[in-house]
Amino acid sequence: MNQVVLDNGKMYETEKVELAEKVFELKNKNDHWGVVDLLLAAWAKNAPDEVEAIQLSINDYKENLIDK
């Protein structure tokens, strides 16, 4: 179970706060691709249906390129 962090009257799950801290840490190290990878992994974890839809779309696009 995720704990909740209270900040200025807003509640945040600790997992999201830790993600934000890691993003800022990587950003400050100028690891831009690390930030992108971390955010994409978080998005894939939170929205697997969207990820699958995009993968299908990419596969269709590649197939259409090969057919031409």
C-alpha positions as CSV (number, residue, x, y, z in Angstrom):
1,M,0.0,0.0,0.0
2,N,1.3,3.4,-0.9
3,Q,1.7,6.0,1.7
4,V,0.4,9.5,1.2
5,V,2.5,12.7,1.4
6,L,0.8,15.9,2.3
7,D,2.2,19.0,0.7
8,N,0.4,22.4,0.7
9,G,-2.9,20.7,1.3
10,K,-2.4,18.3,-1.6
11,M,-2.0,14.5,-1.2
12,Y,0.5,12.6,-3.2
13,E,1.4,8.9,-3.2
14,T,5.0,8.3,-2.1
15,E,5.7,6.4,-5.3
16,K,5.0,9.5,-7.4
17,V,7.0,11.7,-5.1
18,E,10.0,9.3,-5.4
19,L,9.6,9.3,-9.2
20,A,9.7,13.1,-9.2
21,E,12.8,13.2,-7.0
22,K,14.6,10.7,-9.3
23,V,13.6,12.7,-12.4
24,F,15.1,15.9,-10.8
25,E,18.2,14.0,-9.8
26,L,18.8,12.7,-13.4
27,K,18.0,16.1,-14.8
28,N,20.5,17.8,-12.6
29,K,23.1,15.2,-13.8
30,N,22.2,16.2,-17.4
31,D,21.1,12.6,-18.1
32,H,18.2,13.6,-20.4
33,W,17.8,10.1,-21.9
34,G,17.7,8.7,-18.4
35,V,14.8,11.0,-17.6
36,V,13.0,10.0,-20.8
37,D,13.5,6.3,-20.0
38,L,12.3,6.7,-16.4
39,L,9.2,8.6,-17.4
40,L,8.4,6.1,-20.2
41,A,8.7,3.2,-17.8
42,A,6.4,5.0,-15.3
43,W,3.9,5.7,-18.0
44,A,4.0,2.1,-19.3
45,K,3.4,0.8,-15.7
46,N,0.4,3.1,-15.2
47,A,-1.2,2.8,-18.6
48,P,-0.4,-0.6,-20.1
49,D,-3.4,-0.4,-22.5
50,E,-2.2,2.8,-24.0
51,V,1.3,1.3,-24.4
52,E,-0.1,-1.8,-26.2
53,A,-2.2,0.5,-28.5
54,I,0.9,2.5,-29.5
55,Q,2.9,-0.6,-30.1
56,L,0.2,-1.9,-32.4
57,S,0.1,1.4,-34.2
58,I,3.9,1.4,-34.6
59,N,3.8,-2.2,-36.0
60,D,1.1,-1.2,-38.5
61,Y,3.2,1.8,-39.6
62,K,6.2,-0.4,-40.1
63,E,4.2,-2.9,-42.0
64,N,2.8,-0.2,-44.3
65,L,6.4,1.0,-45.0
66,I,7.5,-2.5,-46.0
67,D,4.5,-3.0,-48.3
68,K,5.3,0.1,-50.4
